[in-house]
Amino acid sequence: MKKIYKRAIAFLFAVLFIAFEVAQPVISFAKVPYKTYTQNGYGELVETQTAYTPYSTITKIQSNIEGEDDFELKKPEDIKIDSKGNLFIADTGNHRVVVCDSTGTLITIIGEEDLTAPTGIFVREEEDGTELVYVADQQYVGKKEGAVVVYDMDGNLKATYKKPDDVLYGSSTKYQPQKLVVDKGGNMYISAKGNTNGVIQISPKNGGTFLGYFATNTASVNITTIFLNLILSDEQKARRSITPSSVTNIGIDEKGLIYTVTSSDSVATPVKKLNIAGGNLLQCDVYPSNSLAICVGKHGSIFVGTKNGYIYEYTSEGSLLFALGAKDDGSQYRIGLFQSLSAVEVDQNDNMYVLDTEVSTIHIFKPTEFTTLVHDSLDYFEEGKYEESKAPLEQVIQMNGLFDYANMAMGRALYNEENYSDALSYYRLAKNKDGYSDSFWELRNIWLNKYVMHMIIAIVAVVIVVKILKKLDRSKGIFNPIRKATESFRSKQLVKQIFYGFKYMRHPFDGTYGVKREGMCSYLATFIVGVIGILVFVINKYFCGFLVKYVRDGRYNIATDIIEIVVVMLFAALVTYLICTINDGEARFKEILVGYVYSFMPYIVLQPFIYLFGMVVTYNEMFVIEFANIIMFTWIVILIFLTIKEINNYSVKETFKVIGLTIFAAFVFVLMAFVIYILFAQIIGFFTSFGGEVVHRIGGR
């Protein structure tokens, strides 16, 4: 019999273990020399599946002529891919453009006799299928001024666009094009080295017409700048004039929208997606630092390469899908790490080509199955095929249920199908409050339309019942036993002191008099009111509506919250008492503590109603909660002020003085406590190290 029980228990544990394992999200990581991150619903970077795996490099260009040797690139600085999958490389150190296929086999060399320092390149396909190669050369003219040079695929020079002679360009402004893109009309958008006016626009008409500047970066203004502007003279301000950072690189998508990156960290938005007017359409929660390269993939995904060797992939709306890569320290060459990343490009098969200038190497990455599914869902969604987008999204979520972008996209697909209930669940998983609010609004609207008549009938029924009960009470006294019991209960001194808080919040002058003169002051009543207040706080903090919740789901620090509230309340009362004592105050510590606790009665009374409203609110009505909070906390501040004033019999001026001194004293005490803590930590650390050293010496003998 015992064996049967043992086997049954073992079988039960096995089943539970298997069920637990199956329930876990499947997250697999390919063996690559870097980690891959994504953005969670809180805007933080978290590790996720490998998005791209490095599988090849191009270190040499293979000659297509028998008998000729293969050759290496020399400090290449840009790369572009045409619709056929051919690579166009700005071979800067060799003063030329190299064209090869995806395997590195040479197709042709362009501009070897003309170019000096080609740093940017763009390939434009004409209507007849021919291709033009645009090259940005920073030292084309006498190694002082640059130019944009245009070639055909045979290497023939088609056009040269030198420095614009337009007065709006600026006669003293240098012209050193470093990167460029060209739209379908042949208009060039050029980022020039050191030009802080923005992107240069040049039309091909009349040999090159300057159209003006585009998408100028704004000058960065921080607290230090504001402070210096307040104290410096006009001459000093002029000497330290703030200039915006110049655009580092530029990209373009199939719709003709321009994208820019700026490597300076002083820019608030280093990655931009620009409309026709030059306004930024992209809002990212996570921006890369030291951005150097940018390109747009066929799914509308935006790829950004950084000086630190990281590559960021964003959706067309600015949500971070993946961040991968790392800096190669040069001690050991590893494919997928970069010493000096300079360009990123993506072909029609989602293969990613990353140029490393320092080692003159092109790293080639291919997308994983996980990434392909994400891209498929993006395509379906952009085309409005919401039903079709759900299949790849479900696979993505099955592979990694913590991939918040997939949960958000699934919620959006279900919302567009008017499946608001399921959309609500997915938006909650994705921590997407905007989508959650929209879905909840629709569900609430449906519920109200369905039950509005029931609600009206219920309200009318309640009103009728109340009136009948009141009439019966006046004639029969049916509630007399309840009234007697209530009066008996409220006649007790402790109960009077607890309920006195309601009078305190409504009539603070009479309330403070009762605390000081009428015995409405006890530690037990204060403790009970405080416990009720803490209970309201905890419920509101951890169990409120999703839209008004500011703590993460599943994280509970209730003990810490209670300790912090109690310590802060006692500390505030003690410091106030000490300051009042040395300023001829009449209050005792007990009276100040009771007054402070009663001053928070508006929170105890109003917060439950705000909590209930927060359970059914959407962003459209959020202003009601904000307004209610302003009223509630203003009320509390007024009560605290009157508590100090009336209990100590101060004037208004004396009360402000005491409050200021109390805040200052609290700051000093906290600073002293911090210093003492640091000193004790150092002492403990010293004795711990000393003891460890003694044990080590003794053990070594």
N, C-alpha and C positions, 0 to 999 in steps of 0.2 A: 504493500500500500504506500509506504514511504517513497519507493522508487517512482511510483506513478505520480505522486505529488511533485517530486523533484523534477521529473521530466516535464510535467505540465508547467511548472514555474519557469524552467529553462526555455521552453517553447514560447511562453508568454513574453519573456524578456527579449528573445530573438525577434519576435514579431514587432515589439515596440521599437527595438533598435533599427530594424529595417524601415519601419514607418517613419522614424525620425530622420534617417538618412535620406529617404526619398523626399521628405518635406523640405529639406534644405535646398537653397538655390544652388544651381550647378555653376561654379565659377572655375574655369580652367585657364592656366597661364602657359603660353608657349615658352620654350627656353630661348630667351633673348637677353642681350646684355643690358636691358633697361626695363623699367616698370612703365605700365600704362595707367593713366589716371582719367577720370571723368569728373564731371560736375554733378554733385548731388542736389537735392531740392533746397538745401540750405546755402547753396552757392559755394560750397567747399570742394576741394579736390580730394577724391577718394580713389583707391586703386580698383581697377576693373580688369576684364579680360584683355589679353594682347590684341591690339587692333590691327597692327601691321607687323609683318615679319620680314627682316632683311634676308634676301636670298641671293643677291649678286652684287658685284661692283664692276665698274668700268674704270680701270686704271691706265689702260693704254687703248689708243685708237688703232684698230686693225686695218692695215692698208688693203685697198681693193685692187691693187695692181701687183701682179706677180713680180717678185724680185725686189720690191720696195719694203723697207723695214717698217714695223709698227712704231708708233711714236706716242710720247706722253704729252698730256696737256700741261700748261704752265700757268699756275695761279689763275684758273678760270673763275669768273665772277658772276656768270648768269647762264641760265639754260631755259629753253622753251621747247615745246613739243607741238608738232603740227597734227592735223587730222589723220595723217597716215602713220603716225607713231614715230616719225623721225625726230632726232634730237638736234637742236641748234644750240651750240655752245659758244659763248663769248670767251675765247681762249686769250685772255688779257695779256699774259706774259709773252705770248708769241705773236701778238698784234694781229689777230685774225679771228674769223668765225669758222668753226669746224662743224660740218653737218655729217651725222652718222645715223645708222639705224639703232634700234633698241638694244642690239647686242654689242654695239661699239664698232661696227664695221663702217669704214669711211665711205661717204657718198661724195662729198666735195668740200673744198676749202674756199672761203669767200673773203675778199678784202685784204689779202696778205700784203699787197703792195701799197695799200692806201691807209689802213688803219694804224693808229698809234697806241691808244689805250681804250679798247672797247670794253665797257663794263656793263652795258645793258643791251638786250636784244628782244625783238618781237617779230613774229611771223604773221603776215596777213595774207589771207587767201582771196584772190580776186574772183569776180563773177565767172570768168572763163576757166577757173580752176588753177591758174598760175599763182605762184607764191612770190611775195615780196618780203625781203628781209630788211628790217629796220634796225640799225645799230647806233647806240649812244656811245660816242667817243669823246672822252673828256679833254683830250689833247690833240684834236684833229687839226687845228689851225695853229701852226708854229709852236705846238706844245704849251700854248697859253690859253687859248680858247677852244671850246669843244664844238661839236656839230652832231646832227643826226644824219646818218648816211644810209641811203636806200639802195639795195642791190636786188637783182633777180637771181634765180637759182643757178644761172650760168656764171654768176660772179660779175655781171655787167653793172656798172654804176648807173643808177637810174635818177637819183636826185641827191642833193646835199642841202641841208637846212642849217645855216649858220646862225650866229647871234642875231636876234631880231633888232632892226634899227628903229623900231617904234619907240617914241619918247616915253610911253607908258611902261615899257620894259625896264628902263633905267640905264642911262649911258654908262654909269660906273658899276653896274651890276654885272658880275662875271657870268659867263654862260658855259657851264660844265655839266652837260647832261650825263646822268649816271644810270637811270632806268627810264623805261618808257613803255606805253601801250598805245595802240591805234584802234579807233573805232571803225565801224563798217563804212563810214563816209571818208575815211582817210585822215581824219583829224587826229593829231598827235597830242598825247598828254605826257608831259616830261617832268620827272623829278630831277632837279639840278643840285649839285653839291653846293652847300652853303647858301642857297637861295631861300630866304625865310619868307618870301612873299606867297609861297604856295606852289601848286602844280602849274607848269607852263602849258598853255594851249596854243598850238600852231596848226593852222589850216594849210593844206597843200596848194591852195590857190595862189597864183601870182608868185610862184617860187618860194612860198612860205609866208603866210600872213599871221602875225601875232594877234591872237584873239583875247588875250588877257590872262590873269591869274585865276586859279581855281582852288577852292578848299584850303584856304590858309589856316594853319594851326594858330590857336589863340595862345597868347603869352600866359605862362603859368603864374598865378598869384597865390602865395601862401601866407601864413600868419606872420612870418618874418618880414616878407615884403610889405605887408600892410603896416607893421610896426615901424619899419624904416621910413616909409612914406610919410608917417606922422611926425617924425623927428628930424628928417633931413631937409635941407634948404632946397630951393628950386634948382640951383646949380648942381648940387650933389645928386639930386634925382636925375638930372639930365645926363650926368656922367655914368650913372649905373642904370641907364635905360634898359628896360626889359624887352628882349626881342623873342619872337616865337621860334620854335625849333623848325628846321627844314624837314620836308618829307623825305624819308629814307628810300622807300620802294613803292611800287604802284602796280595794280592789277586791274583786270577788266573781265566782266562775265559776258555770257551770250546775249544778254539784253542791253549791253552797252553801259552798264553801271560801273562807275570807277571805285576802286578800293585803294586805300593808302595805309601804310604803316610808318610810324615814326619811332626811331630807336631811343629817343630821349625819354627817361622816366618821369620828367617833369610835365609831360603832356597827360592830361586827364583821360583822353581816349586815344591810345596809341594805334588802335585799329579802327578804320572808318569805312563805311559803305555809303557812298555819296549819291544824292539825287542830282537832278539837273541844276538846281540852284546851289549845290555845294554843301547842303545840309546833311548831317550824319543820320543814317537810318538804322545804325547798328547799336544795340545796347547790350553789352556783355557784363555778366556778373564777375567773370574771371578774365582779366586781361594779362597777356604775356608781357614780360619785361625785356627790354633790349631787342625789340623786334627788328628784323633785317629783311625778311623776304615774305612775299605773299603771292598766292595764286588762288584761282577759283576752279573747283572741279565740276564735273558734268552734272552732279546732283545739286549744285548750288552751294556745296560745302566750301568753306573758306579755310585755306591752309596758311598758317603763319609760322615762319621759322625764326628762331631767336639766336642771338649771339652766344647764349649759353648751351646751344646744341639741342634745344627742345623744339618740337613741332606740335602745334596746336591745330586741331580741326574743329571748326564751328559750323553750326547750321547757318542757313541764310538769314536767320533771325537773330543770331548771336549766342545761341546756347552752345556751350562747350560739349562736344561729343568725346573727344580724346585728346590727351596730352602725352607725348611719348618722346623718347630719345634722352640723350645726356651728353655731357662734355667728355671728350676723350683727352686724358691727361698726357697722351703721347708715349707712355711707358710701354704699352702693349697695344698694337693695332687690333681693333675689333670692329667688324662690320656692324653698322647700325649706330656707332658713336662718332662724334664729329669734333675735330679740332678747331675748325673755322667754317661753320655753316654759312653759306652765302646765297643759296637759291633753292627753292622748292617748286616742283612741277608735278602734275598728275596727268596721266594719259587716259584714253577712253575706256580702259579696262580697270581703272582705279589703282593702277600701279603708281607708286610714288617715287620720284627721282629727286634725290637730295644732293646738292653739290657742296663738296668740301674743298674750299680754296687752298687751304694750307697744304694738303697732301695731294691736291689735283686729282680727286677721285669722285666718281658719281656712285652713290649708294642707291640701290634699287630695292624697294619694299613692295610686297604684295599684301593685299588685304586678307584678313582671316575670314572664316565663315561667319563669325559674329558680326564683323564690320559689313560684310556683304548684305546680310539681313537688315542691318540698320539702314544702309543706303537704299535697299529695295523699298523699305517702308517710306523713306523720304521721297522717293520718286512717285510712289502711288499717292502720297498725300499731296504733293505739289500738283498732281494732275486731277485732284478732287476724287480719287478712287478710294474712298474711306473704307469700304468693305474689303477691298483687296489689300489695303495696308495692314489690316488686322492680323492676317496670317503670318507675315514675317515678324510683326511685333510680338505675337504670342510666342514665337520661337525664341526671340531675343529675351523675353521675360522668363521663359523656361530655363534658358541658359544662365541668366543672371537676373533674379527677381529684384535686385537692389539697383538695377540700372534705371535711374529715375527718369531719364529722358524718354525711355520706352514706355514707362507708365504714363507719363504726361501725354505722349503722342497717342497712346491707346485711349486715354480719356478724351482727347480731342476728337478722335475718330468716332467714338461712341456718342459724344455730344452732337456731332454733325448728323448722326443717325437718329437723334432724338431719344437715345437710350440714356436718359439723364441719371438714372439710379446707378448703373454700372460705371458711368463716367465719373460720378461723384466719388466712387470707391477708388478708381485709378488716380484721380487727381489728389486724393488724400494720401495715397501711397507715394505719389511724386512730390508731395509737399507743395503743390501748386495752388496757391490760395485764389488766384484770379479765376482759374478754371473751376475750382471748387465753388466759388461764389456764383458764377454763371449757372452751373448745374443745379445748385441748391435753389437759386431763384426760380428756375423752371419747375423744379419739383414742388416748391412751395406754392407756386402759382397754380399748378395742376391740382394740388391738394385743396387749396382755397376754393377753386371753382367747383370742386366735387362736394365739399362739405360746408360751404358757406350757409346754405339753408339750415343744415343741422345745427350750426353754431348759433344762428339767430334764434332758432326754436329753443335751444338749450338756455340761452341768455334770458329770453322771455320767461321760460319756465322757472329759472332761478329767481328772477325778480318777483314773480307771482308767489312763489313759495315763501320768500322772505317777507313779503307784505302780509301773507296769511299768518305766518308765525308771529310777526309783530302784533297783529290784531289779537291773536289768541293770548299773547303774553300780557297785553294790556287788560284783557277781560278775565283771563284765567290765571295769569302769573305762572305760566308753564316753565319759565326760566329762572324762577326765584331760587330753587335749590342750587342751580349753577352759579347764580350771582352771589349767594351766601358763601358757597365754597370758595369762589374767587376772592371775595372780600376778606375772608378768613386767611386765605393763603397770602394775599398781598399786605395784610396787616403786620406780618412778621418783619422785624427790623432788617434782616439780611435781604429779604425779597425787596423791601423798600429801597435799600441801597443799590441793588442790582438794577431795578427799574428806574432809578433816579437818573440814570444816563439819558433817558428820553427827555426828561425835563432839562437836563444840562445842555443838550444840543439845541433845544428850542429857546431856552431862557438862560443864557450863560451867566448873566449878572446874578440872577437869583440862584442859579446852580452853584456858582463859586461860593456864594454866601452860605448855602446849605452844607457844602463840604467843609467850610471853615467853622461855622457856628452851630449847625443843627445836627451834627453827628452823622451826616451822610458820607462817612469816610471810614472804610475798613479794608484791611488787606485781603480778607476772604472774598468780599464782593468784587474788589478790583481784580483778584485772580480769576474769578468766574467770568467776568466781562472780558478779561484778556484772553481766556481760553476760547470764548465764543468768537472773538475777533480773529484769533489765529486759525480757528476752524474755517471761518468764512474765507480767509486768505488762502489757505491750502486748497480748499474746494475750487475756488475761483482760479487759482494758478494752474492746477493740474487736471481739472475735469471740466473746463469751460469749453465753449464752442471753438471749432478749429480756426475760424477766421480771427478770433480775438486771442488765441493762445500764443504766448511768446516763449514757451519752453518746448523742448522736443518731446515727441511722443515716446513713452517708455522710460523716461528719465525722471526719477523721483528723488529729491533731496529734502524730504520733509523734516528730518531731524535737524539738519543744518539750518533750514528756514526757521524752525522754532527757536533754536539757540540764538540765531542772529536777531530775531525780533525781541526776545527777552533781554538779551545783552544791550541792544541799542536803546530800548525803552528805559532800562535801569540806569544805563550810562548817561542818557540825556537828562533824566530826572536828577541824578546825583550832581552832574556838572551845573545844572540850573540852580539847584539848592545851594551849592558852594558859592556861585556867583551872587545869588540873591543875599546870602548871609553876609557877605562883605560889602553889600550895597544897601544895607539897612532894610532888607526884606523881612516880612513878617511870617512867611510861609515855613511850614515844617516839611521835611522830606516826604512824609506820608501824604500830605495834602497836594504837593506837586505831582507825585506819582499818580495819585487818584485822578487829579485834574487832567494829566496827560492821557491816561487811559480813557476817561470819559470824552475827551476831545476827539477820539476816533469813533464815537458813536455814529456819525454820519456814514462812515464806511460800513459799519455793522448793519445799519438800517438800509442803505441804498444799494450796496454792492450785490445783495441777493437778487434785486430787481434787474440790475445791469447784467448779472450773470444769466438770468432767464432770458432776457432780451438777446444776449449774445449767442444763445443757442439757436435762435431762429433768424438772425440778422444776415444780410449780405453786404457787400461793399457799398451798395447804393444807400444803405441806412447807417453806415458806420459813423457818420457825423453825430448821430444821436448819442451813441456811446461816448464819443470823444467829448461832446458837450456835457453829458452827465458826469463824466470824470472831472472835468474842469470845475463844475459846480461843487462836487463832493470834496475835492481836495482844497478848494478855496475855503469852503466851510470849515474844514479841519484846521487850516492855518489860522483862520480868524479865531476859532475856539482856543487854540494854543496861545495865541497872543493875549486874549482876554483872560485866560487862566493865569498867566504870569502877572498880568496887570492887576487883576482884582484880588487874587489871593495875597499878593504882597502889598496891596494898596499903593501901587505906583501910578505916576502920571504917564501919559502917552510917551513923552520924551524919555522918561526914565526906563520905560518898558523897552523901547527900541535900543537904548544903551545896553541894557542887561542882555537882550537877545544877541546883540553884536559881540559882547564880551563872552557870552556862553559859546557861541560858534568858534570864536578864537581859542578859548580855553580847551574846547573839545579837540580842535586841531592840534594844539600843543600836547595834550595828553596822548593822543593817538601817535604823534611823532615820537614822543618819549617811549611809548610802549614798543614801537617798531625798533628803535635804537636798542632798547634793552633786549628785545628778541634776537637781534643780530649779534649782540655781544654774547648772549648765552649760547647761541648756535655756534659761534666761533670757539667759545670755551669748551663746549661739549665736543666739537670737532677736534680740538687740540688734544684733549684727554683721550679721545677715541684713537687718534693717530699714535699718540704716545704709548698707550696701552698695547696697540697692535705691534708697534716697533719693539717694545719690551718682550712681548710673547715671541716675536720672530727671532730676536737675539737669543732668548733662552732656548728656544726650540732648535736653533742652529748649532748649539754647542754639542 
